[in-house]
């Protein structure tokens, strides 16, 4: 049986994630105190033999019951006992979290009379950092639409346990620097030095997923040289990551807005790594937001 420990920052979408997982046939329990986790898993293992998966949310809402050292010890204990548990960590940029709290008018679990919302978010991010570092799946919901979160969770639920254990997973993502660095990135490459399709009127409304923009970006000598150097570096690095037992690598490609150059380059790198026999997922964090902004006629 697969167990998914759903955790992460308050406001990052855990409530929605649990709802989507339930729709996929996953048994979900919200706000489980850490000291109850092992017994809960024992009960599930003995009585829910045909259950597809079980997910339980665990985070700072538990107050005094949530101790990060106790949670880390629980994770180690369950894995030593042979349970197949994966940590799914949800996060978002600070400005996105602040906007969501202002919209819902809810109080942050760590906020009080002497703590601002931004300070509470910063404190929670620091408290949860050990869980983020140990996470099997990190989902950045900044700018992510509900369908995107649902699709990512479905992908996690459908992954076979054997593949997860034995194969390195590589995610190549594009992003725009104007919306901040992706927190989950292991490697970041800045492609803002490449010729920018945004300044060509007939290309600006399109994205790096379309032939016209892709051909423009990849058609320059500087782009071809950059791709040769980067893919060569990745071909060298990834086997060493695998030897060290790393199970997941996130490669982030950034341009100004995240709709043109970074998208085309991320797709090209993803194709290269797939051809090399790796399990690759390519995603584009800001492409929809940036294209909508361009179509409104706003400057870069």
N, C-alpha and C positions, 0 to 999 in steps of 0.2 A: 504494500500500500504506500502511496506517495502522500507525504504531509508537506503542506506549504505554510511556512511561517510568514504571514503578511505583516510587514511593519514599515516604518518610515515616518516622515514628517507629517505633523498634523496639518490638514488642509491640502495634502498632496493627492487625495483621491482614494483613500483606503475604503471608505464606506461604499463608494461606487464600485470599487474593485470587488468587494465581497458580494455585492448584488450581481455583478456580471458572472462571477464564479458560481454562484448558486444557479444561475440560468444555464450554466454548462453542466449541471449535475454534480457539482462539488459540494460536499457537506461543509458548511461554514459556521464558525463560532467566533463571535466578536469579543474583544477585550478579555482574553483569557489570562488570568494571573500566571506568572511564570512557574510558580511552585506546583501548579496543577497540570502542567503540560505533559509530563511523563505519564501520569496516571490516565490522563485523557487519551493519549496515544495508545496506551495499553488496552483501554476499553474499546477504542475504535478497531484496533488490530484483531481483537478477539470476536467482535460482534458484527463488524461491517465488512465482511470478506469480499463482497462484490462492489463495494463503493469505488467509484473511479478515482477519487482523491479526497483528501480532507484538508481544509484550510482553516487556520485560526489566526486572528489578528491579535497582536501584542504590542503595546506602545505606552507612552507616558500617561495616557488617560487613567491607568491603573493607580496612579499616585504612589503611595508608599509601597504598594505591592510590586511596583516596577523598579527593579534594581539591575542596572546593566551588567554587573558582574554575575549576578544570579542568572540572568538570561544567557550570558555567554557560557556559563557552566552547564545550564540546561541543554544548550545546543550540543556541547561536547558529549554530555551524558547520553543523549538520545542517539547520537551517531555511534558511540561505543556499544550501545545496546543493539545496534543493527537496524535501527529505523532509518528509512529513507526520507530525510527531511531537507527541504530546500528553502532558503530564505529569499523572499521576494520583497525588495526594498523600494518604496515609492518616495520620490522627492520632487521638488520644484524650486525654481529660482525664488529668492526672497521677495522680489517685487510682485511675482505672481501670487505667492502665499498671502502677502499683505492685502492685495486686491481682493482675493477670495474671502478673507475674513471680514473686510469692510463690506463686501456685498452681502454676506450672510448675517452680519452683525453678531457673530458668535464670539465667545471668549476663547483665547488660546489656553490650553490646559496648564501651561507654565506661566501665564500672565497673572499679575496681581497689581495692587495699588502702586507698588514701587518699581514695576517693570513695564516697559513699553512693549508693544507687539513685536517690533523688530528685535528687541533684546531677547524676548521669549523664543522667537524663531532661532536666533543665533545660539541660544543656550541649548535648545532641543537638538539642533544639528550637531553640536559638540557632544552631547550625551549619547546620541545614537551612532556616532562615527564608527565605533567597533563593529556594530551590526552591519553598517554599510560596507565596511571593508571585508566582512565575511560573507556578504550576500552572493547568492548564485545568480540572481537576476536583479538588475537595477533599472527602474523605469522612471525617466524624467518626464513628468506630466506638464511641464511648462509649454503652453501653446498646443498641447495635445487635445484633440477632440475626443468625445466619448467613444466613438467608433474605434479610434486608434488604440485607446486603452483596452477596450474589449478584445480587439484583434491580437494585441500583444499577450494578454492573459490567455487567450485561447491557444496561442502558439506554445506558451509555457505548459499548459495542461496537456497538450497533445504530444509533447516531446517524449520520446521513449527513455526510460531510465537508463538503459544500457548505453545509449548514445551520449547522454549527459555525463556519465562517469568516464567514458573512454575518449571522448573527442573534444578537442578545444573548440569553443564557440567564438566566432569573430563577428563583431558588429561594426559596420562602417556607417557612420552617420555624418550628414551635413548639418551645418548650423550657420547662423549669422552672428558675427561678433557684436552687432548692435544690441542683441538680446542676451548677451552674456555667454560665458563659456559653459559647456555642458559639464556638470559636476562628475558624471560617471566616466569621463574620458580617461583612458590610459595614455594615449598618444594623441597629440594635437598638431595638425599641419595647417598653416596659414597660407591660403592661396590668393590673397588680395593683391598680389603682385601681377597676377595674370590679366590679360586684356578683359575688360568688363563689358558684357553684352548689354548691361543696363543703359549705356549711353548710345546704343543703336536703336532708334525708334521702333523698327520693325521686329526687334528681338526682345525688347524690354518686357512686353506683356507675357512672354513665354517663360518656361523654366528649363533647367538643365535636364529634365526628363524628356524633353522634346528634341527631335532631330536637328532643328534649325539652331538651337542654342548649343546643343552638344557638339555639332560639327564646327561651330565657331570656336568654342573653347578648346576643343581637342585639335583644331587645325593649325595651331601656332607651334613653331619650333620650341619656344620656351616651355610650353605645356608638355610636349612630348619628352623633352629632356627631364622635366620635373617628374613626370610619371615614371620614367625609367629609373631615376635615382630613388624615388620613394618606394616603388615596388621592389627594387633590389634590396633596400634596407629592410623592408618587411619580410622578404624571403629569407634574409639572414636572421632577423630577430625572432620570428615566430617559432622556428624549431627549438630555439633556446628556451622560450617561454614554456613550450610543451615539456621539455626535459625537466623544468623546475616544477612541473605539476600544475601550471596555471590552466584554469578551465575556461576562462572568459577574457577576451581582450576587446576593448572599445576603442576604435580609431576614429577620431573626429576631424573632419575637414571643414574649415571655416572660411567664409568670405564676408563681405560687408553685411548683406541682407539675408543670405542663405537660400537664394532661389535659383541662381545661375551657375557661377563657377564652381562653388562647393558641391552642388548637386551633381554636375557632370563629372567632376573628379571623383566623388565618392562612388558613383556608379561604375566608373572605369576601374577603380581599385577593387571594388567588390567583384567585378567580372574576373579580374586577374587572380584574386585569391580563390574564387570558386573553381577556376580552371586548374588551380594548384591542388585541388582536392580537399579544401577546407570547408567546414560548415559556416556559411556566411549569411548574415542578414543585413540588408542595406536599408537605412531609414533616413528621413529628411525632416528634421525637427521644425524648421521655420518656413518651409517652402510655401505652405498654404497661406500663412499670415503675410509673408512678403509679397506674394503674387496679388493678394487682395489689396494690399497697400498701394502697389504699383498701378493696379487697375483703377484705383481712386484718384490717380494723378498726383500722388505725393512724391516729393523729391527724396533721393536716397540719403 
